Amino acid sequence: MMLTSQVCRFHCLCMFEWQCKTMLHSRCVLQRCCKQPVCSSLVQSRTYSSSGEFQGQEHAALYNKYRPKPDETLVSKVVMDYVRKKTGLHSGRLGIAVDVACGSGQATEVIAGHLNKVIGVDASESQITEAKRANTTGNIEYRCGFANSLPVSDNSVNLVTCFQAAHYMDLFFTKFCHEVSRVLTKNGCLAIYTMDKHDIIHADEKIAKQLSGFYNQLYHGTLKDYFVYDCMNRQDLYMHKFVFPNQFKDVKRYQLMTMNTMTVADFIGFITSLSGYQKHLREHPDQDIITGFQQRFLEILQVETSAQETIIQLTAPVYIILACKEG
């Protein structure tokens, strides 16, 4: 996939973590100490492995081919600068990281350049198989495992990352944080990073508005009910609703904007890798919603070139949360 990425706006929203007793109480039922059977079933129902999300080798291959890597500048200047400050390791590679819900390894490869070792963990065997197949980096190891039960020893890693996946953990986020605290060393860090829905930009504002509106109809209309998570309110979830337990300090939240350049064909491929699209395809295998979408997209662009030849630019918000384990 031909993809370039640059930061076009850096808007820092460093906010003190607010306490919401009602939310904490509702999520405490998912803590490790909870013994009620409903807790386990609730947690499992929201993990994408058990709901059919990202399963199957074909979907894993699509994910690997079309999903963009996180912006390397943001990872270096925002995430790793924070980690170095908190751990006191200001030069050279850091120790060990665990990349939770690593998928086919896009983010794992990016953070591997900053660490001695990275363990990528994902609940989908298909994604792990694809990640291992595509891996060319010697300091990465991939393992199958769950976010609320990481296959890692206590107090053994300096950094835990979670890219493009924390919104799947909204019902057991507190439990996830306790699990992260278990594996982190003193002053170890948690970094959560996600990119929201794209908007298309164009020199002609009318065309840009039509393209973005047309994509919104697909994403927030046709596919809305096929996403496991609430695709409408990701900003609110990351910027406000994720509440950290007392083991974590100095929680910082950032909202940024990235710009991506890709072909229309790659953008269509990206759409087919979305969990909502894949679920729609499984439930309606006789409905071809993507061919007509591509045709109309090119018509709005008013181009004579093919989808493989037509270049578009897109912007997307990025939300980052950083937290440090109490020493």
WOPE-V588104 format. One line per field, one symbol per residue. psi: psi as a letter, one per 30 degrees, with the letter a starting at -180 (. if undefined). A space follows every 50 residues. Layout:
BEGIN
psi=???
END
This chain:
BEGIN
psi=kjklklkfkjjkijkkkkkjeeeeeffffglefkfkefeeeeeeffkfef ggkglkeeeeeeeeefklllkeeeeefeeeeeeeeefgjflakacklkjk hfbggeeeeefffflekkjkkkfjeeeeeeeeefkgkfgkkkkkllfgik hklkhflfkkljkhffffgffheeeeeeeeeefklkgllkkkklkaklkk llejeeeeeeeeeeeeeeefdefegfkeljffheeeeefefjkklffklh kkkkklklkkklleeeeeeeeffkeeeeeeeefiffjjfeeeeeeeeeee fhlflleffkklkklkkkkkkklkkk.
END
